[in-house]
Amino acid sequence: MIRVLKRMVGLTSTTTTIIFECRRCGTCFSSDEESCTECGTSSIVKYKI
């Protein structure tokens, strides 16, 4: 029953979302970039949510 309740409120998920974000200015990208198109830095981080 707990498993069903967690699924209903979204506490468990079978999909992983990947977000790429510039560490300097916070711009988000849908794919891995070599450098930020907004500020030019090469400091891009990858988050798995």
Secondary structure as GFF3:
##gff-version 3
##sequence-region A 1 49
A	DSSP	alpha_helix	2	9	.	.	.	ID=ss1
A	DSSP	beta_strand	18	22	.	.	.	ID=ss2
A	DSSP	beta_strand	28	29	.	.	.	ID=ss3
A	DSSP	beta_strand	44	48	.	.	.	ID=ss4
###
